[in-house]
Amino acid sequence: FRSGDHGIASLRGAGGEAYPAPTITVDRQSAFLKQTVNAYRRAPLSIRVRPKSGGATKQVADVLEGKIREIEQESEAEVAYTVALDQAAGQGLGYFRLVTEWVDPHSFEQTLRICPIYSRFTVYADPTSRHPAGLDLGWAFIVERVSRDSFRSQYGVEPAPASQWQGTGDDVWFDTEDVQVADYF
């Protein structure tokens, strides 16, 4: 309901004829979604580390929790969490990513970042997964469109021509201006 176009005329008719008639749509969902997301914004959650077994101690858990809190703050993770919650509440699923980034182009040091995925429709997950958190996923794709210039600068190669891959003329996967990039997990 959130992503549709709901105030346009529909085609109705008695006896088979069709004519445009106004349609009134009352959005009752948005108020409850905003209430849920705003409640989270007032009292955001964060990752907690608790010692459980295998020689784990409270001191080590505190150090790890401090490092995780630092990663969350540097990543502005509250944005990723809020976007994922908003999409999960409104559309059933929401995602964010934990990625590694190079600290400096000339070093071998990497850091962790929590990044938002602004559209849950860019994630294609294994449909045979049954676990609610996706712990049994066999595979997943995260796709995005980038300009050809951005693709060249990021990957250092020329993208393959779309005519090489294109199936039908109405295929939404291909565009002459942009390049579709997919991360496979």
N, CA, C and O of each residue as an XYZ file, in Angstrom:
740
protein
N       0.824     -1.194      0.000
C       0.000      0.000      0.000
C       0.864      1.252      0.000
O       0.524      2.241     -0.650
N       1.988      1.219      0.728
C       2.840      2.406      0.841
C       3.464      2.816     -0.476
O       3.647      4.008     -0.724
N       3.790      1.876     -1.311
C       4.532      2.216     -2.511
C       3.657      2.358     -3.744
O       4.181      2.570     -4.837
N       2.348      2.251     -3.607
C       1.464      2.358     -4.764
C       0.997      3.780     -5.006
O       1.274      4.682     -4.215
N       0.295      3.969     -6.094
C      -0.281      5.268     -6.433
C      -1.774      5.145     -6.216
O      -2.479      4.559     -7.038
N      -2.262      5.694     -5.111
C      -3.614      5.404     -4.671
C      -4.584      6.557     -4.809
O      -5.489      6.479     -3.979
N      -4.652      7.450     -5.493
C      -5.684      8.456     -5.541
C      -6.121      8.698     -6.952
O      -6.724      9.730     -7.247
N      -5.832      7.776     -7.828
C      -6.159      7.977     -9.233
C      -7.508      7.359     -9.564
O      -8.039      6.554     -8.798
N      -8.037      7.728    -10.670
C      -9.336      7.193    -11.099
C      -9.180      5.741    -11.512
O      -8.149      5.336    -12.048
N     -10.216      4.973    -11.254
C     -10.225      3.581    -11.682
C     -11.263      3.420    -12.782
O     -12.104      4.295    -12.985
N     -11.201      2.322    -13.474
C     -12.170      2.064    -14.532
C     -13.282      1.196    -13.980
O     -13.041      0.082    -13.513
N     -14.503      1.712    -14.035
C     -15.670      0.971    -13.572
C     -16.760      1.091    -14.613
O     -16.753      2.006    -15.436
N     -17.662      0.193    -14.572
C     -18.790      0.312    -15.472
C     -19.812     -0.774    -15.238
O     -19.486     -1.881    -14.811
N     -21.026     -0.447    -15.518
C     -22.093     -1.426    -15.400
C     -22.352     -1.993    -16.785
O     -22.404     -1.241    -17.759
N     -22.511     -3.261    -16.887
C     -22.815     -3.878    -18.163
C     -21.626     -3.968    -19.099
O     -21.815     -4.115    -20.307
N     -20.410     -3.885    -18.586
C     -19.242     -4.088    -19.423
C     -18.586     -2.822    -19.917
O     -17.425     -2.874    -20.324
N     -19.281     -1.652    -19.903
C     -18.611     -0.447    -20.376
C     -17.687      0.081    -19.281
O     -17.962     -0.070    -18.090
N     -16.625      0.679    -19.690
C     -15.639      1.196    -18.747
C     -15.572      2.710    -18.873
O     -15.566      3.246    -19.981
N     -15.524      3.381    -17.767
C     -15.362      4.827    -17.756
C     -14.613      5.204    -16.486
O     -14.718      4.511    -15.475
N     -13.857      6.297    -16.531
C     -13.114      6.699    -15.334
C     -14.055      7.231    -14.267
O     -14.955      8.022    -14.550
N     -13.837      6.791    -13.051
C     -14.610      7.270    -11.916
C     -13.644      7.568    -10.772
O     -12.667      6.843    -10.589
N     -13.896      8.602    -10.017
C     -12.975      8.923     -8.917
C     -12.980      7.823     -7.855
O     -14.006      7.202     -7.578
N     -11.831      7.608     -7.285
C     -11.682      6.621     -6.225
C     -11.098      7.322     -5.015
O     -10.080      8.005     -5.128
N     -11.711      7.168     -3.887
C     -11.204      7.770     -2.656
C     -10.438      6.705     -1.894
O     -10.944      5.609     -1.652
N      -9.221      7.038     -1.521
C      -8.399      6.129     -0.742
C      -8.044      6.830      0.560
O      -7.501      7.935      0.543
N      -8.341      6.210      1.664
C      -8.027      6.766      2.975
C      -6.863      5.963      3.548
O      -6.969      4.759      3.784
N      -5.766      6.651      3.762
C      -4.564      6.003      4.270
C      -4.639      5.928      5.797
O      -4.441      6.930      6.485
N      -4.921      4.758      6.310
C      -4.982      4.560      7.754
C      -3.699      3.938      8.292
O      -3.506      3.855      9.505
N      -2.844      3.512      7.413
C      -1.644      2.793      7.819
C      -0.516      3.725      8.263
O       0.190      3.410      9.221
N      -0.331      4.848      7.599
C       0.826      5.715      7.850
C       0.926      6.190      9.287
O       2.027      6.256      9.833
N      -0.185      6.520      9.911
C      -0.145      7.008     11.291
C       0.446      5.962     12.227
O       1.233      6.303     13.111
N       0.082      4.697     12.050
C       0.591      3.641     12.911
C       2.058      3.333     12.617
O       2.828      3.027     13.528
N       2.437      3.415     11.351
C       3.841      3.203     10.996
C       4.715      4.298     11.588
O       5.777      4.018     12.144
N       4.271      5.541     11.470
C       5.035      6.659     12.048
C       5.130      6.523     13.559
O       6.166      6.835     14.146
N       4.053      6.060     14.198
C       4.058      5.868     15.640
C       5.111      4.830     16.042
O       5.835      5.024     17.019
N       5.194      3.738     15.294
C       6.170      2.690     15.582
C       7.594      3.183     15.388
O       8.448      2.969     16.248
N       7.859      3.840     14.267
C       9.210      4.310     13.961
C       9.622      5.428     14.919
O      10.767      5.461     15.369
N       8.711      6.337     15.232
C       9.048      7.429     16.154
C       9.288      6.918     17.568
O      10.119      7.478     18.284
N       8.584      5.870     17.992
C       8.856      5.266     19.298
C      10.274      4.715     19.339
O      10.959      4.835     20.354
N      10.713      4.117     18.248
C      12.099      3.636     18.172
C      13.081      4.801     18.200
O      14.114      4.720     18.865
N      12.774      5.878     17.492
C      13.675      7.035     17.471
C      13.848      7.651     18.856
O      14.931      8.129     19.193
N      12.783      7.641     19.661
C      12.879      8.187     21.021
C      13.738      7.311     21.927
O      14.411      7.824     22.821
N      13.725      6.014     21.711
C      14.488      5.077     22.542
C      15.161      4.049     21.651
O      14.744      2.891     21.621
N      16.211      4.459     20.913
C      16.843      3.533     19.969
C      17.525      2.360     20.675
O      17.984      2.472     21.812
N      17.575      1.256     19.977
C      18.237      0.063     20.478
C      19.684      0.055     20.005
O      20.028      0.725     19.032
N      20.511     -0.688     20.681
C      21.886     -0.865     20.235
C      22.297     -2.301     20.531
O      21.620     -3.014     21.271
N      23.395     -2.708     19.955
C      23.886     -4.072     20.123
C      24.467     -4.225     21.520
O      25.228     -3.372     21.977
N      24.110     -5.308     22.197
C      24.619     -5.623     23.528
C      25.463     -6.885     23.457
O      25.151     -7.800     22.696
N      26.527     -6.938     24.246
C      27.382     -8.115     24.326
C      27.304     -8.633     25.754
O      27.531     -7.888     26.708
N      26.985     -9.903     25.892
C      26.884    -10.522     27.212
C      27.764    -11.773     27.234
O      27.688    -12.598     26.323
N      28.596    -11.919     28.267
C      29.421    -13.130     28.360
C      28.535    -14.340     28.638
O      27.623    -14.276     29.462
N      28.809    -15.432     27.948
C      27.942    -16.596     28.108
C      28.723    -17.853     28.486
O      28.437    -18.475     29.508
N      29.709    -18.231     27.663
C      30.427    -19.477     27.958
C      31.797    -19.418     27.316
O      32.153    -18.434     26.668
N      32.568    -20.489     27.503
C      33.876    -20.589     26.872
C      34.909    -19.643     27.463
O      35.801    -19.184     26.749
N      34.807    -19.347     28.737
C      35.775    -18.459     29.371
C      35.489    -16.987     29.147
O      36.349    -16.149     29.418
N      34.326    -16.656     28.667
C      33.971    -15.258     28.442
C      33.851    -14.528     29.775
O      33.350    -15.081     30.754
N      34.312    -13.286     29.803
C      34.258    -12.495     31.033
C      33.505    -11.191     30.781
O      33.329    -10.761     29.641
N      33.079    -10.590     31.853
C      32.365     -9.314     31.774
C      33.288     -8.229     31.218
O      32.828     -7.367     30.470
N      34.569     -8.249     31.561
C      35.517     -7.251     31.082
C      35.683     -7.319     29.567
O      35.698     -6.289     28.893
N      35.806     -8.529     29.035
C      35.946     -8.687     27.580
C      34.656     -8.261     26.891
O      34.696     -7.614     25.844
N      33.519     -8.618     27.467
C      32.231     -8.207     26.895
C      32.107     -6.683     26.875
O      31.594     -6.118     25.909
N      32.566     -6.025     27.918
C      32.515     -4.552     27.958
C      33.400     -3.929     26.886
O      33.022     -2.940     26.258
N      34.594     -4.517     26.675
C      35.497     -4.004     25.636
C      34.867     -4.180     24.257
O      34.887     -3.257     23.443
N      34.307     -5.365     23.991
C      33.668     -5.616     22.697
C      32.464     -4.703     22.497
O      32.261     -4.183     21.399
N      31.670     -4.503     23.531
C      30.510     -3.620     23.418
C      30.938     -2.182     23.135
O      30.280     -1.474     22.372
N      32.039     -1.754     23.750
C      32.568     -0.415     23.474
C      33.020     -0.279     22.026
O      32.783      0.753     21.398
N      33.665     -1.306     21.495
C      34.101     -1.280     20.090
C      32.894     -1.265     19.157
O      32.889     -0.546     18.158
N      31.874     -2.057     19.480
C      30.660     -2.077     18.657
C      29.971     -0.718     18.707
O      29.489     -0.235     17.682
N      29.916     -0.094     19.883
C      29.305      1.225     20.009
C      30.079      2.259     19.171
O      29.477      3.147     18.566
N      31.398      2.138     19.140
C      32.222      3.035     18.317
C      31.910      2.846     16.833
O      31.795      3.825     16.095
N      31.773      1.593     16.391
C      31.427      1.301     14.993
C      30.054      1.876     14.666
O      29.865      2.468     13.604
N      29.088      1.704     15.582
C      27.749      2.245     15.363
C      27.771      3.769     15.245
O      27.093      4.333     14.386
N      28.540      4.432     16.096
C      28.587      5.899     16.050
C      29.284      6.409     14.795
O      28.803      7.349     14.162
N      30.404      5.805     14.430
C      31.125      6.236     13.233
C      30.330      5.957     11.965
O      30.458      6.686     10.982
N      29.513      4.914     11.977
C      28.722      4.538     10.812
C      27.404      5.282     10.725
O      26.710      5.205      9.711
N      27.051      6.008     11.792
C      25.712      6.575     11.906
C      24.682      5.450     11.724
O      23.758      5.550     10.917
N      24.872      4.394     12.488
C      24.060      3.185     12.377
C      22.595      3.435     12.687
O      21.733      2.695     12.212
N      22.290      4.474     13.482
C      20.881      4.729     13.788
C      20.084      5.019     12.527
O      18.886      4.739     12.480
N      20.727      5.578     11.500
C      20.046      5.793     10.216
C      19.737      4.447      9.569
O      18.622      4.231      9.093
N      20.710      3.545      9.546
C      20.500      2.221      8.948
C      19.422      1.453      9.698
O      18.572      0.814      9.077
N      19.447      1.508     11.022
C      18.450      0.799     11.819
C      17.051      1.380     11.589
O      16.080      0.634     11.460
N      16.954      2.707     11.540
C      15.645      3.348     11.372
C      15.061      3.063      9.992
O      13.867      2.789      9.873
N      15.891      3.123      8.945
C      15.418      2.824      7.589
C      14.942      1.376      7.512
O      13.895      1.097      6.928
N      15.703      0.459      8.096
C      15.310     -0.959      8.075
C      14.008     -1.179      8.844
O      13.145     -1.933      8.395
N      13.859     -0.525     10.001
C      12.626     -0.674     10.771
C      11.432     -0.097     10.027
O      10.359     -0.700     10.009
N      11.613      1.067      9.413
C      10.533      1.701      8.657
C      10.063      0.795      7.518
O       8.862      0.643      7.295
N      11.005      0.200      6.807
C      10.638     -0.689      5.710
C      10.040     -1.992      6.225
O       9.107     -2.523      5.623
N      10.562     -2.511      7.328
C      10.021     -3.750      7.886
C       8.594     -3.548      8.383
O       7.741     -4.415      8.194
N       8.335     -2.416      9.011
C       6.990     -2.149      9.517
C       6.013     -1.902      8.371
O       4.857     -2.320      8.443
N       6.462     -1.234      7.325
C       5.559     -0.875      6.237
C       5.466     -1.879      5.110
O       4.436     -1.959      4.441
N       6.530     -2.657      4.883
C       6.548     -3.534      3.721
C       6.924     -4.972      4.063
O       7.035     -5.813      3.171
N       7.120     -5.255      5.334
C       7.356     -6.632      5.733
C       8.805     -7.017      5.947
O       9.087     -7.894      6.764
N       9.732     -6.391      5.241
C      11.156     -6.696      5.385
C      11.955     -5.411      5.315
O      11.591     -4.484      4.591
N      13.041     -5.356      6.065
C      13.961     -4.232      6.005
C      15.374     -4.754      6.199
O      15.584     -5.735      6.913
N      16.332     -4.111      5.575
C      17.710     -4.607      5.607
C      18.685     -3.474      5.886
O      18.413     -2.309      5.595
N      19.838     -3.846      6.461
C      21.016     -2.991      6.501
C      22.217     -3.895      6.325
O      22.106     -5.118      6.422
N      23.375     -3.285      6.062
C      24.573     -4.070      5.761
C      25.681     -3.791      6.754
O      25.816     -2.674      7.252
N      26.463     -4.799      7.035
C      27.708     -4.664      7.770
C      28.813     -4.908      6.751
O      28.957     -6.020      6.243
N      29.586     -3.880      6.454
C      30.608     -3.974      5.409
C      31.972     -3.579      5.969
O      32.073     -2.938      7.015
N      33.006     -3.976      5.253
C      34.359     -3.533      5.592
C      34.790     -2.482      4.584
O      34.492     -2.580      3.394
N      35.492     -1.480      5.080
C      36.038     -0.424      4.219
C      37.504     -0.221      4.571
O      37.916     -0.402      5.717
N      38.278      0.157      3.569
C      39.680      0.453      3.804
C      39.785      1.784      4.538
O      39.111      2.752      4.185
N      40.634      1.826      5.561
C      40.839      3.056      6.323
C      41.518      4.093      5.444
O      41.179      5.276      5.477
N      42.483      3.631      4.657
C      43.259      4.507      3.783
C      43.571      3.720      2.519
O      43.804      2.514      2.596
N      43.581      4.365      1.359
C      43.877      3.615      0.127
C      45.258      2.974      0.104
O      45.494      2.047     -0.671
N      46.186      3.460      0.952
C      47.561      2.962      0.924
C      47.882      2.061      2.109
O      49.047      1.724      2.320
N      46.874      1.660      2.891
C      47.140      0.790      4.037
C      46.398     -0.530      3.859
O      45.573     -0.683      2.958
N      46.707     -1.465      4.727
C      46.021     -2.753      4.718
C      45.028     -2.853      5.870
O      44.551     -3.942      6.188
N      44.714     -1.717      6.497
C      43.801     -1.702      7.636
C      42.369     -1.469      7.164
O      42.100     -0.579      6.357
N      41.460     -2.286      7.684
C      40.050     -2.146      7.352
C      39.253     -1.836      8.608
O      39.679     -2.129      9.725
N      38.083     -1.233      8.398
C      37.183     -0.943      9.498
C      35.780     -1.408      9.123
O      35.451     -1.523      7.942
N      34.967     -1.670     10.123
C      33.591     -2.097      9.893
C      32.667     -0.899      9.831
O      32.861      0.081     10.551
N      31.658     -0.973      8.968
C      30.644      0.067      8.837
C      29.266     -0.594      8.747
O      29.105     -1.655      8.144
N      28.289      0.055      9.354
C      26.897     -0.373      9.245
C      26.228      0.600      8.291
O      26.145      1.794      8.576
N      25.753      0.098      7.164
C      25.216      0.950      6.096
C      23.743      0.637      5.847
O      23.329     -0.521      5.895
N      22.964      1.674      5.582
C      21.549      1.429      5.264
C      21.369      0.886      3.859
O      22.182      1.141      2.971
N      20.305      0.140      3.670
C      19.835     -0.248      2.343
C      18.496      0.449      2.191
O      17.517      0.073      2.836
N      18.453      1.460      1.342
C      17.306      2.361      1.285
C      16.078      1.756      0.615
O      14.969      2.256      0.805
N      16.247      0.712     -0.149
C      15.093      0.047     -0.747
C      15.223     -1.450     -0.532
O      16.184     -2.066     -0.992
N      14.270     -2.030      0.158
C      14.320     -3.468      0.406
C      14.157     -4.259     -0.878
O      14.445     -5.455     -0.913
N      13.696     -3.599     -1.935
C      13.501     -4.280     -3.212
C      14.800     -4.448     -3.980
O      14.790     -5.021     -5.069
N      15.920     -3.968     -3.449
C      17.220     -4.199     -4.067
C      17.888     -5.447     -3.502
O      18.986     -5.810     -3.924
N      17.233     -6.102     -2.551
C      17.771     -7.323     -1.940
C      16.977     -8.513     -2.456
O      15.753     -8.565     -2.335
N      17.692     -9.457     -3.029
C      17.081    -10.694     -3.524
C      17.662    -11.836     -2.702
O      18.821    -12.214     -2.872
N      16.838    -12.381     -1.806
C      17.312    -13.414     -0.890
C      16.813    -14.787     -1.329
O      15.819    -14.907     -2.046
N      17.512    -15.800     -0.891
C      17.181    -17.199     -1.168
C      15.741    -17.485     -0.739
O      15.431    -17.392      0.449
N      14.865    -17.826     -1.669
C      13.465    -18.055     -1.306
C      13.233    -19.329     -0.500
O      12.144    -19.517      0.043
N      14.233    -20.211     -0.408
C      14.064    -21.436      0.369
C      14.396    -21.234      1.838
O      14.231    -22.157      2.636
N      14.860    -20.052      2.213
C      15.178    -19.750      3.608
C      13.913    -19.773      4.453
O      12.879    -19.256      4.030
N      13.980    -20.359      5.629
C      12.822    -20.444      6.519
C      13.015    -19.658      7.817
O      12.030    -19.303      8.465
N      14.240    -19.383      8.206
C      14.501    -18.687      9.467
C      14.103    -17.218      9.338
O      14.462    -16.582      8.347
N      13.368    -16.655     10.312
C      12.922    -15.259     10.208
C      14.057    -14.248     10.050
O      13.880    -13.215      9.405
N      15.214    -14.539     10.632
C      16.354    -13.631     10.516
C      17.265    -13.996      9.351
O      18.302    -13.358      9.164
N      16.904    -15.008      8.563
C      17.693    -15.386      7.402
C      18.968    -16.128      7.733
O      19.900    -16.127      6.928
N      19.042    -16.763      8.892
C      20.263    -17.470      9.274
C      20.549    -18.678      8.396
O      21.680    -19.163      8.369
N      19.552    -19.171      7.680
C      19.744    -20.323      6.810
C      19.774    -19.942      5.328
O      19.541    -20.793      4.470
N      20.057    -18.680      5.020
C      20.140    -18.254      3.619
C      21.265    -18.998      2.910
O      22.378    -19.097      3.427
N      20.971    -19.513      1.734
C      21.998    -20.138      0.917
C      22.715    -19.112      0.052
O      23.884    -19.292     -0.289
N      22.021    -18.042     -0.301
C      22.587    -16.994     -1.151
C      21.724    -15.735     -1.050
O      20.582    -15.779     -0.592
N      22.291    -14.626     -1.484
C      21.546    -13.360     -1.568
C      22.280    -12.436     -2.532
O      23.500    -12.512     -2.679
N      21.516    -11.559     -3.187
C      22.069    -10.514     -4.034
C      21.612     -9.162     -3.494
O      20.474     -9.019     -3.047
N      22.490     -8.187     -3.537
C      22.115     -6.797     -3.284
C      22.511     -6.041     -4.543
O      23.688     -5.983     -4.900
N      21.518     -5.459     -5.214
C      21.771     -4.826     -6.505
C      21.617     -3.310     -6.399
O      20.885     -2.800     -5.550
N      22.314     -2.615     -7.268
C      22.178     -1.165     -7.365
C      22.529     -0.727     -8.776
O      23.278     -1.397     -9.487
N      21.977      0.398     -9.159
C      22.313      0.987    -10.453
C      23.308      2.109    -10.233
O      23.135      2.943     -9.344
N      24.344      2.121    -11.043
C      25.339      3.187    -10.992
C      25.562      3.696    -12.404
O      25.315      2.988    -13.380
N      26.025      4.913    -12.499
C      26.311      5.464    -13.824
C      27.529      4.755    -14.414
O      28.343      4.182    -13.690
N      27.633      4.805    -15.718
C      28.777      4.160    -16.374
C      30.100      4.782    -15.933
O      31.091      4.074    -15.752
N      30.117      6.108    -15.761
C      31.342      6.773    -15.319
C      31.733      6.332    -13.909
O      32.907      6.087    -13.634
N      30.762      6.233    -13.035
C      31.029      5.778    -11.670
C      31.534      4.336    -11.673
O      32.440      3.992    -10.914
N      30.951      3.498    -12.522
C      31.386      2.108    -12.636
C      32.845      2.040    -13.096
O      33.645      1.294    -12.533
N      33.185      2.832    -14.132
C      34.562      2.839    -14.643
C      35.554      3.274    -13.574
O      36.611      2.663    -13.420
N      35.214      4.342    -12.826
C      36.154      4.838    -11.818
C      36.283      3.883    -10.640
O      37.360      3.768    -10.055
N      35.200      3.197    -10.284
C      35.246      2.301     -9.133
C      35.917      0.970     -9.462
O      36.678      0.453     -8.644
N      35.653      0.401    -10.646
C      36.154     -0.931    -10.971
C      37.296     -0.936    -11.978
O      37.955     -1.961    -12.151
N      37.541      0.176    -12.638
C      38.663      0.273    -13.558
C      38.495     -0.491    -14.861
O      39.484     -0.734    -15.553
N      37.284     -0.875    -15.216
C      37.020     -1.577    -16.468
C      35.796     -0.964    -17.136
O      34.994     -0.272    -16.509
N      35.685     -1.242    -18.421
C      34.522     -0.791    -19.187
C      33.392     -1.811    -18.998
O      33.625     -3.012    -19.136
N      32.164     -1.351    -18.681
C      31.068     -2.322    -18.534
C      30.727     -2.973    -19.872
O      30.871     -2.367    -20.934
N      30.274     -4.216    -19.791
C      29.875     -4.933    -21.002
C      28.655     -4.255    -21.603
O      27.805     -3.754    -20.866
N      28.553     -4.229    -22.925
C      27.383     -3.595    -23.536
C      26.095     -4.339    -23.193
O      26.072     -5.569    -23.142
N      25.025     -3.583    -22.959
C      23.739     -4.171    -22.573
C      23.187     -5.065    -23.672
O      22.463     -6.018    -23.382
N      23.515     -4.776    -24.938
C      22.994     -5.583    -26.037
C      23.481     -7.021    -25.951
O      22.855     -7.928    -26.500
N      24.588     -7.230    -25.268
C      25.138     -8.561    -25.095
C      24.258     -9.405    -24.171
O      24.221    -10.629    -24.295
N      23.548     -8.752    -23.243
C      22.786     -9.458    -22.222
C      21.282     -9.316    -22.395
O      20.519    -10.136    -21.885
N      20.863     -8.316    -23.089
C      19.453     -7.961    -23.127
C      18.595     -9.059    -23.736
O      18.910     -9.607    -24.792
N      17.490     -9.369    -23.036
C      16.574    -10.386    -23.508
C      15.429     -9.759    -24.275
O      15.361     -9.873    -25.499
N      14.533     -9.100    -23.569
C      13.383     -8.477    -24.207
C      13.515     -6.973    -24.146
O      14.326     -6.444    -23.386
N      12.728     -6.288    -24.935
C      12.763     -4.828    -24.948
C      12.223     -4.199    -23.683
O      12.540     -3.047    -23.386
N      11.403     -4.937    -22.921
C      10.815     -4.397    -21.702
C      11.578     -4.805    -20.445
O      11.070     -4.623    -19.339
N      12.755     -5.337    -20.584
C      13.503     -5.834    -19.449
C      13.986     -4.671    -18.581
O      14.707     -3.797    -19.063
N      13.592     -4.654    -17.297
C      13.956     -3.559    -16.399
C      15.370     -3.685    -15.862
O      15.864     -2.767    -15.208
N      16.028     -4.800    -16.123
C      17.377     -4.974    -15.613
C      18.399     -4.196    -16.424
O      19.512     -3.967    -15.950
N      18.050     -3.788    -17.621
C      19.031     -3.175    -18.490
C      18.643     -1.755    -18.819
O      17.467     -1.434    -18.991
N      19.648     -0.912    -18.903
C      19.458      0.493    -19.211
C      20.715      0.930    -19.961
O      21.824      0.546    -19.590
N      20.550      1.711    -20.986
C      21.719      2.135    -21.763
C      22.549      3.172    -21.021
O      23.730      3.339    -21.326
N      21.959      3.875    -20.051
C      22.677      4.933    -19.331
C      23.382      4.411    -18.092
O      24.463      4.892    -17.753
N      22.789      3.432    -17.405
C      23.317      2.962    -16.140
C      23.812      1.530    -16.230
O      23.563      0.829    -17.210
N      24.516      1.112    -15.191
C      25.033     -0.248    -15.087
C      24.439     -0.859    -13.818
O      24.412     -0.219    -12.767
N      23.974     -2.077    -13.923
C      23.442     -2.788    -12.762
C      24.590     -3.572    -12.138
O      25.235     -4.380    -12.807
N      24.843     -3.328    -10.846
C      25.908     -4.005    -10.127
C      25.267     -4.834     -9.021
O      24.409     -4.333     -8.294
N      25.666     -6.082     -8.887
C      25.109     -6.959     -7.863
C      26.222     -7.506     -6.976
O      27.238     -7.997     -7.467
N      26.019     -7.414     -5.675
C      26.900     -8.077     -4.707
C      26.278     -9.433     -4.405
O      25.095     -9.518     -4.078
N      27.062    -10.476     -4.513
C      26.588    -11.838     -4.276
C      27.122    -12.339     -2.945
O      28.315    -12.234     -2.661
N      26.244    -12.873     -2.153
C      26.635    -13.452     -0.863
C      26.166    -14.883     -0.811
O      26.387    -15.569      0.188
